[in-house]
Amino acid sequence: MTPPDERRRTVSVQGLARVEGEGSLRVEVRDGRVEDVELQIFEPPRFFEAFLRGRRATEAPDLTARICGICPVAYQMSACAAVEDALGMSVGRGIADLRRLLYCGEWMQSHSLHVHMLHAPDFLGCQDAVEMAQQHRPAFERGLALKKMGNRIMETIGGRAIHPVNVQVGGFYRAPSRAEVAALAGPLTDTLTLALATVEWVAGFDFPDVHGDYRFVALREPGRYPLGSGRVASSDGLDTSPAGFADLVVEEHVARSTALHARLEDRLEYLTGPLARYALNSAQLPDEAARAAADAGLGPSCTNPFQSIIVRAVEIVFACQEALALVERYEPPDPPSVPVPAGGGVGTGATEAPRGLLFHRYHIDPEGTITAAQIVPPTSQNQITIESDIRRTVQASLDLSDEDLTWRSEQAVRNHDPCISCATHFLDLTITRQ
Amino acid sequence: MTVTGARHVVIAAVGCEFRRDDGAGPAVLDRLHGELGGAEVLGALASPLDLLGAWEGAELAIVIDAIGGDEPGMLHVVEVDLGSSPDACALPVSRSSSHGLGVMEALRLARVLGSGPARVVLVGVAGQDFGEGVGLSPSVSAVVDRAARLVAELAVTATAGVR
């Protein structure tokens, strides 16, 4: 172990590991106090927002799906919701349910990847997924099986697992047959058992005693856990439409970063993602997911960011249960999509990506062409809160060696599963102690 | 593209077309025409981790990916021995794409899990610009057809060899 210098410490990590995409982090500690935390992001800002201008509104779902290889459905769903809002469209329950089933598949594959291959190594002392596979093979293979089930749902509904091709504004190009969807039921039942085992597994990890005073923001809708629709709610009483929420969000440039940092107009930071969804919607979890959460020691909300791995595992259980329910009542929507009317407008769509609230806003001219686009991914919204988390975590961990403090700081970032590539490009980590 | 029941040879590309030269792999895949010796084209994968399931049972997997390097447009063909240390493979894999795990991690995982194809050949296209945007650099664009012919030749030769 490297003994810490009590007056000044510098820790540097080049290329933060196991975070989707790349970026950098610098922390300065002086006389035992964390003085500065900077999550630095280097990326040409808002490439896709510029890329969308001049494109047909109906192209938005396919184009924005390419922003992230891990959560393409989230981008497709938010894009469809925004365009449909702009054009005054509404889809029926059959199409909405099929979208929800597709989204369950993405949650399963994305959460399984993060829990088993990116986040669990932090708690098990493994350097990476390869070491995880070597030392904890049964758990790793369980993660692969869960991910595979998510991919299978995405292939069945979306045509393929990576960048699904069956989604369009208004619905789907083709509705899968009843038999195709029914074939998911058996494997999903088996997968639910695996998901419950994952909750039990991660609940046994050792967690640092760190808690955040979070302002949670997530979708909420009556009677069910949120995925692709709902109003935007917060833990301090906000309750507004996606359009109303988009009006409240202020994005600002920070000198050190080319990504935009999001705050609400009262200047306060907020957190989206599993902890927020759970805090605002835990009462809506279906029975087995709710029992798994309780058995894992979770109350109605969780403010320990390190325990987000438990919440993600519970959300995998939810996704399995929800998918099973949707499969059982599935009737192919006929027609599989509603027609897209001529005209334009301004529309906002918000859905719950695995990593948190993702909203799109489009200005569409009367010819159906996008004239302005705003895409706000969860990582942009969470960035300031992640910095606060790192500040808290480092302050509570100054007795650690530089090596261990660096590890703990990286964990503080990975707790939120940031999809840096949705918001940015390259990540390094530097901690300075003075 | 040809798909057969036999899984002698599979071909996959990794990369993102919106990260300029990172899209070299999918661009090469798009140019694959004509005789592939019955090889199965898996498509362009956004995440190399998806190789883990997709290449099961194959004798040979050909993986096309953009790489870093000093000479944009240079083609690298490296056969990875999954039975030995993957660190022995010095191919400079690109870090600029949005992959959660890289191709080398997928190869190492396949080795640890004892799964994957018997042989893996990486076809690397050296790029120079991995920033956001569409379109390949001229020096990379210029070698896409040649890379596609190279992949086809590898597939035809390998397929003939295992029949």
Interface residues (C-beta under 8 A of the other chain):
Chain A: G15 E20 G21 E22 E43 P44 F47 F48 F51 R66 I67 C68 G69 I70 P72 L113 M117 L118 D128 A129 V130 A133 Q134 R137 F140 E141 L144 K147 K148 N151 R160 A161 I162 H163 S421 H425 F426
Chain B: C16 E17 F18 G43 A44 L45 A46 S47 L49 D50 L52 G53 R95 S96 S98 H99 G100 L101 E105 R108 L109 V112 L113 G131 E132 G133 V134
